[in-house]
Amino acid sequence: MTAAAVWKVFRGVLMSLGVLALVATLVFVAGNVWVLAKTQGRIEHELPLCGPERVGIVFGTSHWTRSGVRNPHFDARMSAASRLIRLGRVRHLLLSGDNRTRYYNEPVTMWRDLRARYVRDEDMTLDYAGFSTFDTLARARDVFAVERAVLVTQAWHLPRALFIADALGLDVIGCAAPTPPVAGQWWLQAREWLARVSTLGDLYLWGREPYFLGPLEPLEIAPPFWEPLQEEAARESGDTSRQDDGAAWSLGGD
């Protein structure tokens, strides 16, 4: 083969690779624009304005970073979830995370942290098979019978979570957990851009299914702690009114 022929083949390969790279870039950008455009209007950044809804879905993440310090994203999600309960913006928290081994249990770690923040046990349900954003939302619908919810996680994670929820037929809004800037944030956000494109493939190309479902377990949502107090106060007020009416009747009869 002559040098000219070799160069012709090499140039053809380069052109093919260039076309593939261009197509991949267009798909990457277009996919992210689609996800962002469809979801940005439903992300709330002020906790008192989130909801109100009966259920808040809290996405799990590691309690610790690889460097051995507390994960600020975990702390931000727990702080936001507990505040939403206290503010009455959600009634019940579905804590969904990874529990692949006996030594790593995101739902229990979230439950312990929220108990320390004075969230009642009856206001939390643990989902031990939330291995991914997709699994968490599919299980919320198919196992816990959730139809409407507030999604609690970081702002950069919410577009993908909302997009998946839409595809699954859930009626959701996003509540961004206020999180201080952290080292390596750019890497998390870059990885999220890739994950959004992968999600489009999961939903529209290869028909992803949850890793594990299980039997139906509808959430049992307890009344807010103040409702029994209000009912008791109303009963006492009613008793007092009846007593007053009786006293007035007696005085009038005399």
C-alpha positions as CSV (number, residue, x, y, z in Angstrom):
1,M,0.0,0.0,0.0
2,T,1.4,3.4,-1.0
3,A,1.8,6.3,1.3
4,A,-1.0,8.1,-0.4
5,A,-3.4,5.2,0.2
6,V,-2.4,4.9,3.8
7,W,-3.0,8.6,4.3
8,K,-6.4,8.3,2.6
9,V,-7.5,5.5,5.0
10,F,-6.1,7.4,8.0
11,R,-7.9,10.6,7.0
12,G,-11.2,8.6,6.6
13,V,-10.8,7.2,10.1
14,L,-10.1,10.7,11.5
15,M,-13.2,12.1,9.7
16,S,-15.4,9.2,11.0
17,L,-14.1,9.8,14.6
18,G,-14.7,13.5,14.2
19,V,-18.3,12.9,13.1
20,L,-18.9,10.5,16.0
21,A,-17.4,13.0,18.4
22,L,-19.6,15.8,17.0
23,V,-22.8,13.6,17.3
24,A,-21.9,12.6,20.8
25,T,-21.4,16.2,21.8
26,L,-24.7,17.2,20.3
27,V,-26.5,14.4,22.1
28,F,-24.7,15.3,25.4
29,V,-25.7,19.0,25.2
30,A,-29.2,18.4,23.8
31,G,-30.0,15.8,26.5
32,N,-28.9,18.1,29.3
33,V,-30.8,21.1,27.8
34,W,-33.9,18.9,27.6
35,V,-33.7,17.7,31.2
36,L,-33.0,21.2,32.5
37,A,-35.6,22.9,30.4
38,K,-38.3,20.5,31.6
39,T,-37.6,20.7,35.3
40,Q,-36.0,24.0,36.3
41,G,-39.4,25.7,36.9
42,R,-40.2,23.2,39.6
43,I,-37.2,23.6,41.8
44,E,-37.7,25.7,45.0
45,H,-34.6,27.0,46.8
46,E,-36.3,28.4,49.8
47,L,-37.4,25.7,52.3
48,P,-40.4,27.6,53.7
49,L,-41.8,27.7,50.2
50,C,-41.4,24.0,49.4
51,G,-44.7,22.0,49.4
52,P,-46.9,21.6,51.2
53,E,-47.2,17.9,50.5
54,R,-47.9,14.8,52.5
55,V,-44.7,13.1,51.6
56,G,-41.0,14.2,51.2
57,I,-38.6,11.8,49.5
58,V,-35.1,12.1,50.9
59,F,-32.3,10.7,48.7
60,G,-29.6,8.8,50.5
61,T,-25.9,9.5,50.2
62,S,-22.8,8.5,52.2
63,H,-22.5,10.0,55.7
64,W,-18.7,10.3,55.3
65,T,-16.5,11.4,52.4
66,R,-13.6,9.3,51.2
67,S,-11.3,11.6,53.1
68,G,-13.0,10.6,56.4
69,V,-14.9,13.8,57.2
70,R,-18.7,14.3,57.4
71,N,-20.3,14.6,54.0
72,P,-21.8,18.2,53.7
73,H,-24.3,16.9,51.2
74,F,-25.6,14.4,53.7
75,D,-25.8,17.0,56.5
76,A,-27.6,19.5,54.1
77,R,-30.3,16.9,53.2
78,M,-30.9,15.9,56.8
79,S,-31.1,19.6,57.9
80,A,-33.6,20.4,55.0
81,A,-35.7,17.3,55.8
82,S,-36.0,18.1,59.5
83,R,-36.9,21.7,58.8
84,L,-39.6,20.7,56.3
85,I,-41.2,18.6,59.0
86,R,-40.9,21.3,61.6
87,L,-42.3,23.9,59.2
88,G,-45.2,21.6,58.3
89,R,-44.3,21.7,54.6
90,V,-44.3,17.8,54.5
91,R,-46.0,15.4,56.8
92,H,-43.9,12.2,56.3
93,L,-40.4,11.5,55.1
94,L,-39.5,8.5,52.9
95,L,-35.8,7.9,53.6
96,S,-34.4,6.0,50.6
97,G,-30.9,4.8,50.2
98,D,-28.4,2.0,49.6
99,N,-28.1,-0.9,52.0
100,R,-26.2,-3.4,49.8
101,T,-24.1,-4.7,52.8
102,R,-24.4,-5.0,56.5
103,Y,-21.7,-2.4,56.9
104,Y,-23.2,0.3,54.8
105,N,-26.8,1.4,55.5
106,E,-27.8,4.8,54.3
107,P,-31.5,4.7,55.4
108,V,-30.6,3.8,59.0
109,T,-27.9,6.5,59.1
110,M,-30.5,9.1,57.9
111,W,-33.1,7.8,60.4
112,R,-30.6,8.2,63.3
113,D,-29.5,11.7,62.3
114,L,-33.1,12.8,61.9
115,R,-34.1,11.3,65.3
116,A,-31.3,13.4,66.8
117,R,-32.9,16.4,65.1
118,Y,-36.2,15.6,66.9
119,V,-38.1,14.1,64.0
120,R,-40.6,11.5,65.3
121,D,-40.3,7.8,64.3
122,E,-43.8,7.8,63.1
123,D,-42.9,10.5,60.6
124,M,-40.3,8.4,58.8
125,T,-40.3,5.3,56.6
126,L,-37.1,3.6,55.6
127,D,-36.6,2.3,52.1
128,Y,-33.6,-0.1,52.1
129,A,-33.4,-0.7,48.3
130,G,-33.0,2.9,47.0
131,F,-29.8,1.9,45.1
132,S,-30.1,4.7,42.7
133,T,-32.3,7.8,41.9
134,F,-34.3,5.7,39.5
135,D,-34.8,2.9,42.1
136,T,-35.8,5.3,44.8
137,L,-38.6,6.9,42.7
138,A,-39.8,3.6,41.1
139,R,-40.1,2.1,44.6
140,A,-41.8,5.2,45.9
141,R,-44.5,4.6,43.3
142,D,-44.8,0.9,43.2
143,V,-44.0,-0.2,46.8
144,F,-45.0,2.8,48.9
145,A,-47.9,3.9,46.8
146,V,-46.7,7.5,46.6
147,E,-48.3,9.7,43.9
148,R,-47.3,13.2,44.9
149,A,-44.1,14.3,46.8
150,V,-41.5,16.8,47.5
151,L,-38.0,15.6,46.4
152,V,-35.3,16.6,48.9
153,T,-31.7,16.7,47.6
154,Q,-29.1,19.1,46.2
155,A,-30.0,21.5,43.4
156,W,-27.7,19.9,40.9
157,H,-29.3,16.5,41.5
158,L,-32.9,17.7,41.3
159,P,-33.3,18.1,37.5
160,R,-32.5,14.4,36.9
161,A,-34.7,13.3,39.8
162,L,-37.6,15.4,38.6
163,F,-37.2,14.1,35.1
164,I,-37.3,10.5,36.2
165,A,-40.3,11.2,38.4
166,D,-42.1,12.7,35.4
167,A,-41.4,9.7,33.3
168,L,-42.8,7.4,36.1
169,G,-46.0,9.5,36.3
170,L,-45.3,11.0,39.7
171,D,-46.5,14.5,40.6
172,V,-43.5,16.1,42.2
173,I,-41.6,19.3,43.0
174,G,-38.0,19.7,43.9
175,C,-36.8,21.2,47.2
176,A,-33.1,22.2,47.0
177,A,-31.2,21.5,50.3
178,P,-29.1,24.6,51.0
179,T,-25.5,23.3,50.8
180,P,-22.2,25.4,51.2
181,P,-19.6,25.2,48.4
182,V,-17.4,22.2,48.9
183,A,-14.1,21.0,47.3
184,G,-14.7,18.8,44.3
185,Q,-18.1,20.3,43.6
186,W,-17.2,20.7,39.9
187,W,-16.6,16.9,39.6
188,L,-20.0,16.1,41.1
189,Q,-21.7,18.4,38.7
190,A,-19.8,17.1,35.7
191,R,-20.7,13.6,36.6
192,E,-24.3,14.7,36.9
193,W,-24.3,16.0,33.4
194,L,-23.2,12.5,32.2
195,A,-25.8,10.9,34.4
196,R,-28.6,12.9,32.8
197,V,-27.7,11.6,29.4
198,S,-27.5,8.1,30.7
199,T,-30.9,8.5,32.3
200,L,-32.4,9.2,28.9
201,G,-31.1,5.9,27.7
202,D,-32.5,4.2,30.8
203,L,-36.0,5.6,30.2
204,Y,-36.3,5.6,26.4
205,L,-33.9,3.0,25.0
206,W,-33.3,0.0,27.2
207,G,-36.3,0.1,29.5
208,R,-34.6,0.0,32.9
209,E,-36.3,-1.7,35.7
210,P,-35.8,-1.3,39.5
211,Y,-33.2,-3.7,41.0
212,F,-35.7,-4.9,43.6
213,L,-39.4,-4.1,44.3
214,G,-41.2,-6.3,46.7
215,P,-44.7,-6.2,48.2
216,L,-46.9,-3.2,48.4
217,E,-46.4,-1.2,51.6
218,P,-48.4,2.0,51.5
219,L,-47.1,4.7,53.8
220,E,-48.8,5.2,57.1
221,I,-48.9,9.0,57.6
222,A,-49.4,10.1,61.2
223,P,-51.2,13.3,62.1
224,P,-48.9,16.3,62.9
225,F,-48.0,16.5,66.6
226,W,-50.0,19.6,67.0
227,E,-53.3,18.1,65.8
228,P,-54.0,16.0,68.9
229,L,-53.3,19.1,71.0
230,Q,-55.7,21.2,68.9
231,E,-58.4,18.5,69.3
232,E,-57.9,18.3,73.0
233,A,-58.0,22.1,73.3
234,A,-61.2,22.2,71.2
235,R,-62.8,19.5,73.4
236,E,-61.9,21.4,76.5
237,S,-63.2,24.6,75.0
238,G,-66.4,22.9,74.1
239,D,-66.8,21.5,77.6
240,T,-66.2,24.9,79.1
241,S,-68.8,26.4,76.8
242,R,-71.4,23.8,77.8
243,Q,-70.7,24.4,81.4
244,D,-71.0,28.1,81.0
245,D,-74.3,27.6,79.1
246,G,-75.6,25.4,81.9
247,A,-74.6,28.0,84.5
248,A,-76.4,30.8,82.6
249,W,-79.5,28.6,82.2
250,S,-79.6,27.9,85.9
251,L,-79.2,31.6,86.7
252,G,-81.9,32.5,84.3
253,G,-84.3,29.9,85.8
254,D,-83.8,31.4,89.3
